Amino acid sequence: MSQDEHPGLTREQLDPFAGKSCGPSRQSRDPIAPSDIRSWIDAIGDTNPIYVDDDASMATGRSSVIAPPAMLQVWSMAGLGGTSKSTTQDPRKELFALLDDAGFTSVVATNCEQEYLGDAVPGDWITTSEVIESVSDVKDTGLGRGHFITTVMSFTASPDPLGDGELIGRQRWRLFRFAPKNRGSGGQAGGDSDRPPRPRPAINRDNAFFFEGTLAGELRIQKCDSCGTLRHPPSPACGACQSFDWSTVAMSGRGTIHSFVVNHHPQVPAFDYPLVVALVDLEEGVRFVAEMPDTDREDVAIGLPVEVRYRKQEDDLVMPHFVLAEGSSQ
Amino acid sequence: MGSASTNSSWSVGATKSDVLVKELTRAQIVMYAGASGDYIPLHTDEVYAKEVAGYPSVFAHGMLTMGLAGVLLTDWFGDGTLRTFGGRFRNQVWPGDTLTGHAEIVAVTSVEENGATIEIVEATLDVVNQDGAVVFQATASAAPALS
């Protein structure tokens, strides 16, 4: 992958994020429970009794067990399906979207520095706040090209969920958002000879007519012989009158965008992303789904006219896609 | 553990090495995901890690390695004495890896704090895998008990 493909973001784009707070501070969902600590030390394999045995901990002069210091970050996690980063006030969403658009779609944690100022103990409510400290210029690394993002998180603890907490620690966290080497992103199809092939549709007696049509440069759609209703995708019976009798008609290939999605993730290596996938109302009155691989997502809108095109995928397989009709781009 | 009492003094150049984990299992990575609340699929979903992200398998959370390394420090300096701990994740940690931590004291300073004189110990800590590659390169400071 050439560097030209991922020039990176400019200081003008990045500087506004430095110093911004990542949304309002967040309180842990529950006070710290002894079982939280036990789960963590079980995973680590730490057998120190002061984390689980009050008597052992009191023998060291404390009033209860304490949480291990390196467990600090755990109190900021929202769990599976959690909402830790989904708040609309979090500027990281905007930053990550910018980075995604610039091709830096992968992420890896590179640094973590923790500072311990007090013990976290069972019963404590932990409140975390996080600030974006800096976003680096674009860097080339062994993983690929990307930007480093550094945030600083502060942790306060209080036995009272409404009380002012005492600062117990800080964590500086650095991520690398990068465009991985050896993986296409944003380029056009056809250039990579070592690219895996696109998935092949399962062709059977019900849908063979459709792929025979695309080989012949036609978009053939089923039509019920009894009531005349068009239907797609192919099926053995008419949904309107349940007749099994059908034939096919060639569509004009023109239609309008009923709706669309822009697929960023997960990525299948055979396709280029962001990938526009459109739901098209064909002018004959039936709806059809296909990708719009040559269309910039900024140019796509509901209601725009589109036309079908065909691309040879394998010697015996041609797949349809859509492009914006002449003169329709915004 | 609690070895503070067995150290007559903290001196520059003192070292401690421990095996942190032997042949890390996927089960332990999944346990860490549950215990930490970090369910990123690179660490928990083999199919995702291989087929979508293009890695050879799932790999361990950086914070799992840091947690494993922290045990060496708290065992050495004593419970509740760590002041700072952090570092750089240099290489990924994979299922099957055996990790060893090598810590060395690089500075000892006496400071006045709350009317008492305490020793602040600064250490480096390298975590290496079975091939000798450094996976986590850290520094730490602690205020261990004076004996």
Interface residues (C-beta under 8 A of the other chain):
Chain A: D36 S39 W40 D42 A43 I44 G45 D46 T47 N48 I50 T60 R62 I66 P68 P69 A70 M71 Q73 V74 M77 A78 G79 L80 G82 S106 V108 A109 T110 N111 C112 E113 Q114 E115 Y116 D119 R172 P180 N182 R183 P266 Q267 V268 P269
Chain B: M1 V21 Q28 M31 Y32 G34 A35 S36 G37 D38 Y39 Y48 V52 A53 G54 G62 M63 L64 M66 G67 L68 A69 G70 V71 T74 D75 D79 G80 L82 R83 T84 F85 G86 G87 R88 F89
